[in-house]
């Protein structure tokens, strides 16, 4: 069964190769894309189980029933930022549905700290991902990527 995927964040789409962090742009973390966010809120792109919430609350890993795993990483180089700049709406082991709020970042404080807000989503289970759309996308929008 093919994985249904919906956009996870409002903002401007960024090809992963253009993300200014080699761990993402070189595909080390898997293929995917990124978003320069409008509001800093990340939602579930599909029905899934929360596999991991990183200790600083800056990233989350999800696994769908089809076995697709993704990592959503709020901003770049955010692991070194205070956990108080991030809000987590779910916990490890929780079942979530497409569109459920997962994480939020304090965009103003992170920007004032000199942190890039570009937020990658990578497919850590090895899928090949092609970005099909350019420009702005909204939460829940389908058809922006092709997954093989």
Residue frames relative to the residue before (quaternion, step in Angstrom):
aa qw qx qy qz dx dy dz
X 1.0000 0.0000 0.0000 0.0000 0.00 0.00 0.00
X 0.4267 -0.7242 0.4882 0.2349 3.56 -0.81 1.04
X 0.4717 -0.6824 0.4887 0.2704 3.55 -1.04 0.84
X 0.2713 -0.7220 0.6150 0.1639 3.57 -0.88 1.00
X 0.0529 -0.8091 0.5847 -0.0278 3.57 -0.79 1.07
X 0.0703 -0.7750 0.6274 0.0265 3.55 -0.99 0.92
X 0.6175 -0.5731 0.3855 0.3762 3.56 -1.09 0.74
X 0.3758 -0.7827 0.4755 0.1415 3.54 -0.99 0.98
X 0.8090 0.1445 -0.0496 0.5676 3.64 1.21 -0.25
X 0.4518 -0.6579 0.5300 0.2865 3.57 -1.09 0.75
X 0.5135 0.6504 -0.4647 0.3119 3.57 -0.92 0.87
X 0.6612 -0.4861 0.3999 0.4082 3.51 -1.39 -0.21
X 0.4187 -0.7185 0.5065 0.2279 3.56 -0.84 1.04
X 0.0944 -0.7820 0.6159 0.0154 3.55 -1.03 0.90
X 0.4269 -0.6723 0.5301 0.2912 3.63 -0.77 0.94
X 0.5773 -0.6272 0.3955 0.3420 3.58 -0.93 0.87
X 0.6224 0.5636 -0.3390 0.4242 3.59 1.07 -0.73
X 0.6869 0.4730 -0.2747 0.4785 3.61 1.22 -0.41
X 0.4712 0.6630 -0.4516 0.3667 3.60 1.27 0.02
X 0.3732 -0.7724 0.4709 0.2060 3.62 -0.69 1.05
X 0.5801 0.4775 -0.4189 0.5099 3.55 0.77 1.16
X 0.4200 -0.7616 0.4325 0.2376 3.59 -0.43 1.21
X 0.5638 0.5938 -0.3986 0.4130 3.61 1.09 -0.52
X 0.7251 0.3784 -0.2250 0.5296 3.57 1.13 -0.65
X 0.7112 0.4891 -0.2841 0.4174 3.61 0.73 -1.02
X 0.7068 0.4277 -0.2627 0.4984 3.61 1.11 -0.55
X 0.5503 -0.6643 0.3686 0.3465 3.59 1.28 0.11
X 0.3236 0.7720 -0.4915 0.2403 3.59 1.24 0.22
X 0.7339 0.3999 -0.2083 0.5080 3.57 1.06 -0.80
X 0.6558 -0.4575 0.3108 0.5139 3.59 1.30 0.03
X 0.5806 -0.5659 0.4503 0.3741 3.54 -1.33 0.19
X 0.2283 0.7697 -0.5760 0.1540 3.55 -1.26 0.40
X 0.3591 -0.6781 0.5670 0.2997 3.53 -1.08 -0.81
X 0.3035 -0.7418 0.5645 0.1974 3.56 -1.28 0.04
X 0.2479 -0.7397 0.6078 0.1481 3.53 -1.35 0.30
X 0.2618 -0.6792 0.6580 0.1927 3.54 -1.10 0.81
X 0.2981 -0.8556 0.3958 0.1497 3.57 -0.02 1.34
X 0.4481 -0.6484 0.5589 0.2576 3.48 -1.37 0.57
X 0.8491 0.1363 0.0007 0.5103 3.56 0.86 -1.02
X 0.4910 -0.7160 0.4048 0.2870 3.63 1.21 -0.03
X 0.5750 0.5701 -0.3855 0.4424 3.61 1.23 0.27
X 0.1569 -0.7772 0.6058 0.0667 3.56 -0.84 1.06
X 0.1243 -0.7863 0.6036 0.0454 3.55 -0.98 0.93
X 0.6313 -0.5292 0.4040 0.3978 3.55 -1.27 0.32
X 0.3569 -0.7549 0.5117 0.2022 3.61 -0.84 0.97
X 0.7738 0.0328 -0.0174 0.6323 3.57 1.33 -0.25
X 0.6303 -0.4818 0.4169 0.4436 3.57 -1.30 0.14
X 0.1455 0.8111 -0.5411 0.1675 3.58 -0.77 1.02
X 0.4042 -0.6200 0.5957 0.3120 3.47 -1.46 -0.05
X 0.4125 -0.6691 0.5554 0.2714 3.56 -1.02 0.83
X 0.2263 -0.8074 0.5360 0.0982 3.57 -0.44 1.25
X 0.8023 -0.0761 0.0854 0.5858 3.58 0.99 -0.81
X 0.1135 -0.7073 0.6906 0.0998 3.52 -1.27 0.67
X 0.4215 -0.7300 0.4774 0.2482 3.57 -0.60 1.15
X 0.6536 -0.5774 0.3302 0.3610 3.61 -1.04 0.80
X 0.7272 0.4004 -0.2517 0.4974 3.62 1.00 -0.70
X 0.4746 -0.7200 0.3966 0.3149 3.59 1.36 0.23
X 0.4907 0.6846 -0.4094 0.3508 3.61 1.23 0.41
X 0.7935 0.1730 -0.0798 0.5780 3.59 1.25 -0.23
X 0.1044 -0.7854 0.6094 0.0309 3.51 -1.26 0.57
X 0.2132 -0.7641 0.5967 0.1210 3.54 -1.13 0.73
X 0.1077 -0.7953 0.5962 0.0191 3.55 -0.95 0.97
X 0.1053 -0.7681 0.6271 0.0754 3.58 -1.25 0.53
X 0.3100 -0.7602 0.5458 0.1678 3.55 -0.78 1.08
X 0.6519 -0.4976 0.3921 0.4168 3.57 -1.28 0.21
X 0.6426 0.5095 -0.3147 0.4779 3.60 1.21 -0.49
X 0.5766 -0.6264 0.3567 0.3846 3.60 1.29 -0.01
X 0.4773 0.6550 -0.4505 0.3744 3.58 1.26 0.12
X 0.1157 -0.7965 0.5926 0.0326 3.56 -0.84 1.04
X 0.0394 -0.7903 0.6114 0.0043 3.55 -0.99 0.89
X 0.2124 -0.7181 0.6462 0.1472 3.49 -1.36 0.49
X 0.1254 -0.7531 0.6428 0.0631 3.57 -0.88 1.01
X 0.0754 -0.8121 0.5781 -0.0231 3.56 -0.66 1.17
X 0.2887 -0.7870 0.5232 0.1535 3.60 -0.33 1.25
X 0.8401 -0.0031 -0.0425 0.5408 3.55 -0.52 1.20
X 0.4410 -0.6631 0.5359 0.2804 3.54 -1.37 0.02
X 0.8245 0.1362 -0.1385 0.5315 3.56 -1.06 0.79
X 0.3794 0.7569 -0.4561 0.2742 3.58 1.11 0.65
X 0.4547 0.6935 -0.4489 0.3329 3.59 1.24 -0.16
X 0.6893 0.4841 -0.2719 0.4654 3.56 1.12 -0.69
X 0.5691 0.6064 -0.3792 0.4058 3.61 1.26 -0.16
X 0.6284 -0.5374 0.4065 0.3885 3.55 -1.26 0.41
X 0.5363 -0.6359 0.4572 0.3146 3.56 -1.02 0.85
X 0.5872 0.6016 -0.3677 0.3976 3.61 1.14 -0.55
X 0.6123 0.5529 -0.3523 0.4418 3.62 1.24 -0.27
X 0.7086 0.3745 -0.2280 0.5528 3.57 1.35 -0.02
X 0.1805 -0.7550 0.6217 0.1040 3.55 -1.14 0.72
X 0.1676 -0.7708 0.6096 0.0785 3.56 -0.91 0.98
X 0.2337 -0.8020 0.5413 0.0962 3.56 -0.83 1.05
X 0.7470 0.3082 -0.1718 0.5634 3.61 1.28 -0.19
X 0.2639 -0.7541 0.5703 0.1908 3.55 -1.30 0.09
X 0.6838 -0.4836 0.3550 0.4153 3.53 -1.27 0.45
X 0.7811 0.3125 -0.2542 0.4770 3.55 -0.99 0.93
X 0.5611 0.6224 -0.3778 0.3938 3.57 1.25 -0.34
X 0.3710 -0.6819 0.5838 0.2379 3.55 -1.17 0.71
X 0.0633 -0.7955 0.6026 0.0077 3.57 -0.90 0.97
X 0.3176 -0.7283 0.5774 0.1878 3.54 -1.27 0.46
X 0.6629 -0.4906 0.3758 0.4226 3.56 -1.21 0.54
X 0.7885 0.2956 -0.2376 0.4842 3.57 -0.83 1.02
X 0.5150 0.6261 -0.4324 0.3946 3.63 1.22 -0.23
X 0.4934 -0.6422 0.4992 0.3081 3.58 -1.04 0.82
X 0.1815 -0.7897 0.5812 0.0751 3.54 -0.99 0.94
X 0.8089 -0.0618 0.1389 0.5680 3.54 0.64 -1.25
X 0.0621 -0.7638 0.6385 0.0706 3.55 -1.29 0.37
X 0.1821 -0.7761 0.5927 0.1149 3.56 -1.12 0.72
X 0.4557 -0.6421 0.5417 0.2942 3.54 -1.23 0.58
X 0.2606 -0.8258 0.4829 0.1303 3.56 0.09 1.35
X 0.6455 0.5380 -0.3300 0.4301 3.60 0.94 -0.81
X 0.7067 0.4523 -0.2709 0.4719 3.59 0.82 -0.98
X 0.6436 0.5098 -0.3349 0.4624 3.59 0.99 -0.75
X 0.6344 0.5187 -0.3266 0.4710 3.59 1.01 -0.81
X 0.6739 0.4831 -0.3028 0.4699 3.61 0.93 -0.85
X 0.6452 0.4895 -0.3113 0.4971 3.60 1.25 -0.40
X 0.5319 -0.6646 0.3833 0.3584 3.59 1.31 0.05
X 0.4623 0.6933 -0.4269 0.3512 3.58 1.26 0.39
X 0.4351 -0.6672 0.5364 0.2790 3.58 -1.04 0.79
X 0.3512 -0.7596 0.5172 0.1794 3.57 -0.91 0.96
X 0.3975 0.7217 -0.4854 0.2925 3.60 1.25 -0.11
X 0.1396 -0.8247 0.5481 0.0038 3.55 -0.70 1.19
X 0.1879 -0.8072 0.5522 0.0903 3.60 -0.38 1.21
X 0.1091 -0.7008 0.6927 0.1309 3.48 -1.39 0.44
X 0.0465 -0.8101 0.5844 -0.0100 3.56 -0.71 1.07
X 0.3902 -0.6960 0.5619 0.2181 3.51 -1.19 0.74
X 0.1799 -0.8491 0.4941 0.0511 3.53 -0.06 1.38
X 0.6292 0.5279 -0.3420 0.4565 3.61 1.26 -0.04
X 0.6821 -0.5812 0.2543 0.3637 3.57 1.22 0.51
X 0.4165 0.7118 -0.4804 0.2985 3.61 1.17 0.14
X 0.3887 -0.6552 0.5884 0.2709 3.52 -1.30 0.50
X 0.0966 -0.8136 0.5732 -0.0118 3.55 -0.79 1.09
X 0.0710 -0.7780 0.6238 0.0231 3.54 -0.96 0.94
X 0.3515 -0.7188 0.5659 0.1989 3.56 -0.85 1.05
X 0.2120 -0.8234 0.5216 0.0704 3.57 -0.65 1.17
X 0.7547 0.3412 -0.1720 0.5334 3.58 1.21 -0.41
X 0.2122 -0.7323 0.6279 0.1561 3.55 -1.27 0.48
X 0.7159 0.4650 -0.3163 0.4138 3.56 -1.27 0.27
X 0.7826 -0.3422 0.2688 0.4452 3.52 -1.23 -0.62
X 0.0350 -0.7711 0.6354 0.0196 3.56 -1.14 0.72
X 0.3061 -0.7491 0.5616 0.1726 3.55 -1.19 0.58
X 0.6595 -0.4867 0.4001 0.4101 3.53 -1.30 0.41
X 0.8136 0.2730 -0.2130 0.4671 3.53 -1.00 0.88
X 0.4889 0.6644 -0.4348 0.3611 3.57 1.27 -0.12
X 0.2403 -0.7709 0.5780 0.1176 3.57 -0.89 0.99
X 0.7600 0.4280 -0.2705 0.4076 3.56 -1.31 0.21
X 0.4971 0.6651 -0.4418 0.3397 3.61 1.14 0.32
X 0.7693 0.1779 -0.1286 0.6000 3.57 1.27 -0.36
X 0.2595 -0.6955 0.6370 0.2078 3.49 -1.40 0.29
X 0.1619 -0.7920 0.5862 0.0542 3.56 -0.85 1.03
X 0.0134 0.7905 -0.6115 0.0304 3.59 -0.85 1.02
